[in-house]
Amino acid sequence: MNAQADGGVAAVNRALTALLAFGDAPNGLMLAQVSEATGLNMSTLLRLFESLENFRFIKRMPDGRYVLGPAAFHLGIMYRESFQLREHAVPVLQRLSDETGETAAYYVREGDQRVCLFRFHAQRAVRTNLREGDRFPLDVGAAGRVLLTFSGTRGGDYDKVAEQGYAVSIGERDPESAAIACPVFGVGRLLNGTISLGVPRYRFNKKVLGDYLPRVQAAASELTHMLGGDLPAFATAPSQAATYSALND
């Protein structure tokens, strides 16, 4: 964790860096552990912690451990109550659709189905038709494969999706459609959903895949960042041409 964040006020950057160190330590940390995690020396941390304790963002326990205080919990509750996924997801989908001229959608898992929460249609005469609230089986299509993979399903194609961080389908759910899907994660790298780009099959080819895949990946990364998550370190993906060829064998 880097205490030397660019921009802003240095003291505030250091204080926030110290607070973020507690994200993976539900039982608290000793001062030396915070120093090791942040690169801040202990005398600096003591001064920061004095202010943070005054505002109840941390609390010092009798055994010397520091834990997050009630002010941090209160802010978390306020964030949860004010957060509206639609406000964040729809602009990302709209931009992806505008860039590609295709239908962008956001799916979540509900039991053994995937549900379209949001979608943005392209302004083309021929497009992938989809409505918010539509439900589809999880085991068919790129979006379903992503949701299954990052919910823990392994073996066969799921291992490949887990390694490369995306899925492509051609003619699975609809024989006239293709799709590219990437996972979106929330806090704690928990799967939140998947962004999917639907493309009519007749105009889906290696060149289109090579152009659209990085755009879908960028959109999923942007929304993951908005949700407070971070992406796993995916392995280097196979070439788009190889992926396309494998799907058409």
N, C-alpha and C positions, 0 to 999 in steps of 0.2 A: 504494500500500500504506500503510495507516494505522497509524502507530506508537502512536496514542493509543487503544488498545483499551479498551473499558469493562470494569471489574472486574479482579480479580487483582492481581498485584504489578507495579508500573510497570516495574521493571528487567527482569523476566522478559518482560513484553510487548515491550519494546524489543529484547531479545536474540532473541526468536522472530521478530519482524518482520524483523530483519536477516537471520536464517537463511532466511526465506521468500523474500527477494529473490534468492536463488541458484537458485530453482526454474526460471527461464527462462534461466539462464546457465551451461550446462555447461562453458564454458571459463573460468569465474571472473569476478570483478569487481574493479576497482580501488576503493579506499576512496571516492573521490569519486562513483563510480557507485552505490555502496550508499547513500551519503548522499542522492543525488538520488532514488533509488527509494523510500527510506523516509521522507525528511523529517528524519532524525536528523543532528545535526551531527557532524563528523568526530572531534572530541575525545571525544564520547560513544561513538562507534563504536569508537575505539581501545581504550577501557576495556572495552567489551563483548567485543571480539575477543580481548583478552588472556585473559579467562576462557574464551571458547569454544575458543581454541587449547589452553589447559591441559587441557580435557576432550576434545580431538581432534574437535570438531564442525566446525572450519574449520582451514585451513592456509594460511600465507602463503608464496607462491612467491618465488623469487629476483628476479623482475622486478616485484615489488610487488603482483601479483594475489593475491586471496584465492579459495580454492576450498573446497568442502565436504570435510570430513575423514572418516576411517574410522568414527568414531562414528555419523555420520549414516547411513552405509551399513549398519552393523550394526543400527541401529534399524529401517531399512527391511526388512531380511531378517527380523527378528523379527516385524514387522507382517505381512508376507506369509505367514509360516508360521502365525501365530495367527488370521488373518482367515478367517472362515467366512461366505460370502455368505448361506447359509440363515439364519443367526442374525439377520441384518439385514433380509433381504427378507421373510421370512415374517410377522413382526409388522406390517410395513407393509401387506402384502396382507390380513392378517386384519382390520386396522382399516378398510381400504378396503371390504372385503366387509361388515363389520358396519355401516358407515355407509350403504351403498347397498342391502344385501340381495341383491347380485349376486355372480357368480363373478369373482374377481380372480386374475390369473396373471402370471408372469414368464417371458418368452421370451428366448432367445439365438439368434444365427445360427450354423448349422453348414453351411457350403457353400451349397447352394441350398435349404436347408430352415430352418425355425424350430422350435426344440425347447422344449417347456414344461418349465422346470426346477422351478418351484414353482407351486402353485395353492392357493387357499382357496375352498371352496364356500360359497355362501349357504345359509341355513337355510330355503329356500323349496321348496315341492313342485315347482314348475316352475323350472328353472334351466338354465344352459348346462353341459352335461356335458363334463368335461375331466379327463384324467389326467396326472400328472407323467410325463414321458418321451414324451408324444405328439408326433408330428412332422407338420408341415404345409408345403406349398409356400410359398416366400417371396412369390410374386407374387399371393397371394390373402389378403385380410383386412387389418385395420388394423395388427395387430402386424407382419406381414410387410412392409407398406409403410413403416412406421417404420424397421425394421431395414435395408431396402434404401436408404431415403433417407439415413439418417445413416451409412451405409457408403460413400456417395459417388454413388449413382445419381441422375441428374438427368433433367429433361424431363417434360412433362405434369404429372400429378398429383403426382409426386415434388417438383417445384419448390414446389408449394403446401404440401405437408407440411413441407418445409424452412423455408418462410417462417413458417408458423403454429405449428410445433412439436408437432403432433399429427396423428393420422389417425382417421377414422371410417369404418366399413364397415357396410353393411346387406345381409344375405343373400348375401354373397360365398362364404365357405367353406361355410356351412350356410344354406340358404334361410330357416330359422326363427330365425336369430340375428343380432344386431348387436354391434358392439364399438367401444370407444374405446381408443386406445393412445398412450402418450407415451414418449419416449426417456429412458434413464438413462445417465449418463456417469460415467466414472472419472477418474483423474488424467490431466492433459493433455487433458481434454475428449475422451477416446477413448470411443466408444460401448461400453457394457457390455451393454446389453440393453434391453428395453422392458416396461413395465407395461401390461397390457391388462385392461379390464373388459368381460366378456361379459354381454350382456343379451338375453333372449328377444325376438324381433322384435315380438311382439304388444303388448309394453308399452314399446317404445322410441318416443319422440316428441320434439318440440322441447323440451317442458318437462323431460323426463328428461335430454336431452342438456345443457340449460342447467344442471341441477343436478349431473350426474355429472362433466362435463368438468373443472370446477375441482378436484374431489376427486382425479381421476386425475392432473392436473397437480401438485397438492400432494404426492401420494404419490411421483411420479417425482422431484420436486425434493428431497424428504426423503431418498430413497435415494441420489440423486446426491451429496448432502452427506455422507452416511455413507461413501460410497466415495471421498471426497476429491476429487470432481469439481466442476464448475460448469457451469451451463446456458448455452448461447449466448443472445444477446439476440434472441429471436424478435420478429418484427414483430407489430403489433397484429393479432390473429386476426379473421377475418370473424365475423359474428354466428353463433351456434349455429343460429338459424333458417335463415339462408342456407345453411349447410353441410348441414343436414338436407334442405332443399329440393333442393339440387343433387344429393344422393345418390339422391333419389327421382324425379328427372326421367326 
